[in-house]
């Protein structure tokens, strides 16, 4: 596999991991990392950017694809972590949960590590992905249970 393909695969893996971690609870992420650390000690790491809170502007589009407009602001937290081996991870999450942003950044750095990438995917990301899919399925079933079918009757005039 050439270097460009390998880089693209790693970026896709990081993107998929971030999508799962952003929807997980901080306690769930921390518990999975503790379980991983009991089997395989986590590498030393340091905060490059301590967790901090800020605002981002949310943009929308008229009709979904029309002219863009500023919808409003949302609070976000971000953090950055560097492993002793040099991998740098970044974490962003909606809300004011700095610890969750730090945990996401740590997972992002670990996913990039040759030694920990597979273990993090197997023991942290995959179980969280499964939990997320179960929650989404339950929410869809609960919504479907309230579905009302409307129909229009055509009068036979004329």
C-alpha positions as CSV (number, residue, x, y, z in Angstrom):
1,X,0.0,0.0,0.0
2,X,1.5,3.4,-0.9
3,X,1.9,6.2,1.6
4,X,-1.0,8.3,0.3
5,X,-3.5,5.4,0.5
6,X,-2.2,4.6,4.0
7,X,-2.6,8.2,5.1
8,X,-6.2,8.3,3.6
9,X,-7.1,5.1,5.4
10,X,-5.8,6.5,8.7
11,X,-7.8,9.8,8.2
12,X,-10.9,7.8,7.5
13,X,-10.4,5.7,10.6
14,X,-9.9,8.8,12.7
15,X,-13.0,10.4,11.2
16,X,-15.1,7.3,12.0
17,X,-13.7,7.2,15.5
18,X,-14.5,10.9,16.1
19,X,-18.1,10.4,14.9
20,X,-18.6,7.7,17.5
21,X,-16.7,9.4,20.4
22,X,-18.6,12.7,19.8
23,X,-21.9,10.9,20.5
24,X,-20.7,8.8,23.5
25,X,-20.9,9.9,27.1
26,X,-17.7,11.0,28.8
27,X,-18.1,8.3,31.5
28,X,-18.5,5.6,28.8
29,X,-15.3,6.7,27.1
30,X,-13.4,6.8,30.4
31,X,-14.6,3.4,31.5
32,X,-13.5,1.8,28.2
33,X,-10.1,3.5,28.5
34,X,-9.7,2.2,32.1
35,X,-10.6,-1.3,30.9
36,X,-8.0,-1.0,28.1
37,X,-5.4,0.3,30.5
38,X,-5.9,-2.7,32.8
39,X,-4.8,-5.0,30.0
40,X,-2.3,-2.7,28.2
41,X,-0.8,0.2,30.1
42,X,-1.5,3.5,28.3
43,X,1.5,5.4,27.1
44,X,2.6,8.6,28.9
45,X,0.9,11.7,27.4
46,X,0.6,15.4,28.0
47,X,-1.9,18.0,27.3
48,X,-0.9,20.3,24.5
49,X,-4.0,22.3,24.9
50,X,-5.8,22.0,28.2
51,X,-9.5,21.7,27.8
52,X,-11.2,25.0,27.0
53,X,-14.6,26.2,26.1
54,X,-15.7,28.5,23.4
55,X,-18.3,29.3,20.8
56,X,-18.7,28.4,17.2
57,X,-21.1,29.9,14.7
58,X,-23.7,27.6,13.3
59,X,-24.6,28.2,9.6
60,X,-27.7,27.1,7.8
61,X,-29.0,27.3,4.2
62,X,-32.3,28.5,3.1
63,X,-34.3,25.5,1.9
64,X,-31.3,23.3,2.6
65,X,-29.4,24.3,-0.4
66,X,-30.0,28.0,-0.8
67,X,-28.2,31.1,0.5
68,X,-26.2,30.5,3.7
69,X,-27.2,32.4,6.9
70,X,-25.9,32.5,10.5
71,X,-28.2,30.4,12.6
72,X,-26.7,31.1,16.0
73,X,-23.8,30.1,18.2
74,X,-23.1,26.8,20.0
75,X,-20.8,26.1,23.0
76,X,-18.0,23.7,22.3
77,X,-15.1,22.3,24.2
78,X,-11.7,21.4,22.7
79,X,-8.4,19.8,23.8
80,X,-5.2,18.5,22.4
81,X,-3.0,15.6,23.7
82,X,0.5,14.4,22.6
83,X,1.6,10.8,23.4
84,X,5.2,10.2,24.4
85,X,5.8,8.5,21.1
86,X,4.8,11.8,19.3
87,X,1.2,11.2,18.1
88,X,-1.0,14.2,18.5
89,X,-4.8,13.9,19.0
90,X,-7.5,16.6,19.0
91,X,-10.9,16.4,20.6
92,X,-13.9,18.6,20.1
93,X,-17.4,18.2,21.6
94,X,-20.6,20.2,21.8
95,X,-21.2,21.7,25.2
96,X,-19.0,22.5,28.1
97,X,-17.5,19.1,28.9
98,X,-13.7,19.7,28.9
99,X,-13.0,16.2,30.3
100,X,-14.9,14.6,27.4
101,X,-12.9,16.7,24.9
102,X,-9.6,15.6,26.6
103,X,-10.7,11.9,26.4
104,X,-11.6,12.3,22.8
105,X,-8.2,13.8,22.1
106,X,-6.5,11.0,23.9
107,X,-8.4,8.4,21.9
108,X,-7.5,10.3,18.7
109,X,-3.8,10.1,19.5
110,X,-4.1,6.4,20.5
111,X,-5.9,5.6,17.2
112,X,-2.9,6.9,15.3
113,X,-0.4,4.9,17.4
114,X,1.0,1.7,15.9
115,X,1.0,0.0,19.3
116,X,-2.4,1.1,20.5
117,X,-4.5,1.8,17.3
118,X,-6.0,-1.7,17.0
119,X,-6.6,-2.1,20.7
120,X,-8.4,1.2,20.9
121,X,-10.5,0.4,17.9
122,X,-11.4,-3.1,19.3
123,X,-11.9,-2.2,23.0
124,X,-13.1,1.4,23.0
125,X,-14.5,2.5,19.6
126,X,-16.3,-0.7,18.5
127,X,-18.2,-1.2,21.7
128,X,-19.2,2.5,21.8
129,X,-20.3,2.3,18.1
130,X,-22.4,-0.7,19.0
131,X,-24.0,1.1,21.9
132,X,-24.7,4.1,19.7
133,X,-26.4,1.9,17.0
134,X,-28.6,0.2,19.7
135,X,-29.7,3.7,21.1
136,X,-30.4,4.9,17.6
137,X,-32.4,1.8,16.8
138,X,-34.4,2.2,20.0
139,X,-35.1,5.8,19.2
140,X,-36.2,5.0,15.7
141,X,-38.5,2.2,17.0
142,X,-40.0,4.6,19.6
143,X,-40.6,7.2,16.9
144,X,-42.1,4.7,14.5
145,X,-44.6,3.6,17.2
146,X,-46.1,7.1,17.1
147,X,-46.3,7.3,13.3
148,X,-49.7,8.3,11.9
149,X,-50.6,7.5,8.3
150,X,-52.6,10.3,6.7
151,X,-54.3,9.8,3.4
152,X,-56.6,12.0,1.3
153,X,-59.9,10.8,0.0
154,X,-60.9,12.1,-3.4
155,X,-64.6,13.0,-3.7
156,X,-66.3,11.6,-6.7
157,X,-67.5,14.9,-8.1
158,X,-68.3,15.4,-11.7
